[in-house]
Amino acid sequence: GEWRLPFVFTLTAFPALLELRISLFVALLLAYTLTAMENIIIISLIWTDNHLQTPMYFFLSNLSFLDILYTTVITPKLLACLLGEKKNMSFAGCITQTYFYFFLGTVEFILLAVMSFDCYGAICNPLRYTIIMNSRACLLMTLGCWLGAFLPVLVPTIVVTRLLYCNTRLTEKVNFLLSALVILSSLAFTTGSYVYIISTILHIPSAQGRQKAFSTCASHITIVSIAYGSNIFVYVRLNQNQSLDFDKAATVLITVVTPLLNPFIYSLRNEKVKEVNLRLCLQDEQCPHRAGRKFCLYLEKI
C-alpha cells in the first residue's frame, strides 16, 4: 500500500511521570523564567556598559541570545503539553521546531569554536589581538556562525521530510551523521585552539601569569566541556538502544538546564560583570533592570 505522512502528531511528554507533571511543570517553568532573566540581564549589561565592549563579551551576548532562543524553541510547547488538554502538533509544526532546534544548536557550537579562537588570540597573540579581533572581524565571525549553520541543517531537514515517518532507523542515521559532523568538527577546531593555548600558558614563566592566562579561558572550557560532553552522549552514538523516555529526559536537560547554567558559569560569577551589574542596580535613575533590582542584587551575592 501507499504510505502517507501524518498531518498531526500526538505528544506524550513523559508518560512515566504523569503523577509528577505539576511538579515538573513548575520546575521547568522556573528554569525557563530564570534562563530568560539571566540572559536578558547579561545582554543588557554588555550593550549598555562601555567597560564590556570587548570581543569576548560581544560573543557572550550572542551566546546569551542563542540560549534564550534555543530554550524557547522547546520549553513553551513542552509546558503546554504537560498541563494542556490539547497535545497535538502538526507535521509542519514538528518539522519547523526540529529545524530551529538543530539550527540554533549548530549556531551555538560554531560560536563556541569562534570563542575558542578569541581565547587563542587573547593568550597566544596579545600584541596583535586588538588588530585581529576588531569590531568588523567580530561581526563577520558572528554572521558566519548563523550562515554556516543554515544549509547544513536545512538540507538534512528537507531529506527527513521525504522519509517515511515510520522509518526510524534511517532517521536515526541522518540524525547521527548531522550531529557527528557539527559537533565533532567544531570540537576538533576548539581542541586545536586549546592545544596552542595550553602550550602558550605552560611557557609563561611566572605562576601568577599562568593563573591569569588560565582564568581568561576557564569559563569557556567549562561551558565547552558541558556542551560537547552532554550532546555527544545523547546524539553522537550509533547504538540507540536506550529507552525513549531516557532520550527525552536527556534532551530536556540539554535544552533547559545547560542554558540555565551558562550565565552563572560565564558571566554572573565574573568579577567584571558583577561590578557593572551592581553599579547599574544601585543607580535607580540609570538602572535598566528596575523590575528585577532585587534579582540583580541577589546575583551580586552569588
Rosetta blueprint (number, residue, H / E / L):
1 G L
2 E L
3 W L
4 R L
5 L L
6 P L
7 F L
8 V E
9 F E
10 T E
11 L L
12 T L
13 A L
14 F L
15 P H
16 A H
17 L H
18 L H
19 E H
20 L H
21 R H
22 I H
23 S H
24 L H
25 F H
26 V H
27 A H
28 L H
29 L H
30 L H
31 A H
32 Y H
33 T H
34 L H
35 T H
36 A H
37 M H
38 E H
39 N H
40 I H
41 I H
42 I H
43 I H
44 S H
45 L H
46 I H
47 W H
48 T H
49 D L
50 N H
51 H H
52 L H
53 Q L
54 T L
55 P H
56 M H
57 Y H
58 F H
59 F H
60 L H
61 S H
62 N H
63 L H
64 S H
65 F H
66 L H
67 D H
68 I H
69 L H
70 Y H
71 T H
72 T H
73 V H
74 I H
75 T H
76 P H
77 K H
78 L H
79 L H
80 A H
81 C H
82 L H
83 L H
84 G L
85 E L
86 K L
87 K L
88 N E
89 M E
90 S E
91 F H
92 A H
93 G H
94 C H
95 I H
96 T H
97 Q H
98 T H
99 Y H
100 F H
101 Y H
102 F H
103 F H
104 L H
105 G H
106 T H
107 V H
108 E H
109 F H
110 I H
111 L H
112 L H
113 A H
114 V H
115 M H
116 S H
117 F H
118 D H
119 C H
120 Y H
121 G H
122 A H
123 I H
124 C H
125 N L
126 P L
127 L L
128 R L
129 Y H
130 T H
131 I H
132 I H
133 M L
134 N L
135 S H
136 R H
137 A H
138 C H
139 L H
140 L H
141 M H
142 T H
143 L H
144 G H
145 C H
146 W H
147 L H
148 G H
149 A H
150 F H
151 L H
152 P H
153 V H
154 L H
155 V H
156 P H
157 T H
158 I H
159 V H
160 V H
161 T H
162 R H
163 L L
164 L L
165 Y L
166 C L
167 N L
168 T H
169 R H
170 L H
171 T H
172 E H
173 K H
174 V H
175 N H
176 F H
177 L H
178 L H
179 S H
180 A H
181 L H
182 V H
183 I H
184 L H
185 S H
186 S H
187 L H
188 A H
189 F H
190 T H
191 T H
192 G H
193 S H
194 Y H
195 V H
196 Y H
197 I H
198 I H
199 S H
200 T H
201 I H
202 L H
203 H L
204 I L
205 P L
206 S L
207 A H
208 Q H
209 G H
210 R H
211 Q H
212 K H
213 A H
214 F H
215 S H
216 T H
217 C H
218 A H
219 S H
220 H H
221 I H
222 T H
223 I H
224 V H
225 S H
226 I H
227 A H
228 Y H
229 G H
230 S H
231 N H
232 I H
233 F H
234 V H
235 Y L
236 V L
237 R L
238 L L
239 N L
240 Q L
241 N L
242 Q L
243 S L
244 L H
245 D H
246 F H
247 D H
248 K H
249 A H
250 A H
251 T H
252 V H
253 L H
254 I H
255 T H
256 V H
257 V H
258 T H
259 P H
260 L H
261 L H
262 N H
263 P H
264 F H
265 I H
266 Y H
267 S H
268 L H
269 R L
270 N L
271 E H
272 K H
273 V H
274 K H
275 E H
276 V H
277 N H
278 L H
279 R H
280 L H
281 C H
282 L H
283 Q L
284 D L
285 E L
286 Q L
287 C L
288 P L
289 H L
290 R H
291 A H
292 G H
293 R H
294 K H
295 F H
296 C H
297 L H
298 Y H
299 L H
300 E H
301 K H
302 I L
